[in-house]
């Protein structure tokens, strides 16, 4: 579940291992590049944390962030099948 914190959308994802986390990040990177909207994120072993906001709109949450969050959720859901 995405949470709005400090003008950013935030979500933490947990995977079985590093390989699954990295594969998820690769798919998210492709979706972000296609949307021309890039996340701030970290990865430590099987955890990926993502923060979304729109820098050129004054570092606030916009529809671009909400759309990318939905795309990321879809990627995560498809990974869990």
C-alpha positions as CSV (number, residue, x, y, z in Angstrom):
1,X,0.0,0.0,0.0
2,X,1.4,3.4,-1.0
3,X,1.6,6.0,1.7
4,X,1.8,9.8,1.2
5,X,4.7,11.1,3.3
6,X,6.5,14.5,3.0
7,X,5.1,15.2,-0.4
8,X,6.1,11.8,-1.7
9,X,4.3,8.5,-2.4
10,X,6.2,5.7,-0.5
11,X,6.0,1.9,-0.6
12,X,8.3,-0.9,0.6
13,X,8.4,-4.2,-1.4
14,X,9.8,-7.5,0.0
15,X,10.9,-10.4,-2.1
16,X,12.2,-13.9,-1.6
17,X,15.8,-12.9,-2.3
18,X,18.1,-10.4,-4.0
19,X,17.5,-11.8,-7.5
20,X,13.8,-11.3,-7.3
21,X,14.2,-7.8,-6.0
22,X,16.6,-6.9,-8.7
23,X,14.4,-8.4,-11.4
24,X,11.5,-6.3,-10.1
25,X,13.6,-3.2,-10.2
26,X,14.6,-3.9,-13.8
27,X,10.9,-4.1,-14.8
28,X,10.1,-0.9,-12.9
29,X,13.0,0.8,-14.6
30,X,11.7,0.0,-18.0
31,X,8.2,1.2,-17.0
32,X,9.7,4.4,-15.5
33,X,11.7,5.1,-18.7
34,X,8.7,4.6,-20.9
35,X,6.7,7.0,-18.7
36,X,9.7,9.4,-18.6
37,X,9.2,9.6,-14.8
38,X,12.0,8.1,-12.6
39,X,11.7,7.0,-9.0
40,X,13.9,7.5,-6.0
41,X,14.6,4.1,-4.6
42,X,16.9,1.9,-2.6
43,X,17.6,-1.8,-2.5
44,X,19.0,-3.9,0.3
45,X,19.1,-7.6,-0.3
46,X,15.4,-8.6,-0.7
47,X,13.8,-5.2,0.0
48,X,13.1,-2.3,-2.4
49,X,11.8,1.0,-1.2
50,X,10.4,3.5,-3.6
51,X,9.5,7.2,-3.3
52,X,7.7,9.1,-6.0
53,X,7.1,12.8,-6.6
54,X,7.4,15.1,-9.5
55,X,10.5,17.3,-9.3
56,X,9.5,19.7,-12.1
57,X,6.2,20.4,-10.4
58,X,7.8,21.5,-7.2
59,X,8.5,18.2,-5.6
60,X,4.9,17.3,-5.0
61,X,2.7,14.2,-5.8
62,X,1.1,14.5,-9.2
63,X,-0.9,12.3,-11.5
64,X,2.4,11.2,-13.0
65,X,3.3,9.7,-9.7
66,X,0.0,8.1,-9.1
67,X,0.1,6.5,-12.6
68,X,3.6,5.2,-12.1
69,X,2.6,3.8,-8.7
70,X,-0.3,1.9,-10.3
71,X,2.1,0.5,-13.0
72,X,4.6,-0.5,-10.2
73,X,1.8,-2.3,-8.3
74,X,0.8,-4.1,-11.5
75,X,4.4,-5.3,-12.0
76,X,4.6,-6.4,-8.3
77,X,1.3,-8.3,-8.6
78,X,2.4,-10.0,-11.8
79,X,5.7,-11.1,-10.1
80,X,3.7,-12.8,-7.3
81,X,1.7,-15.1,-9.7
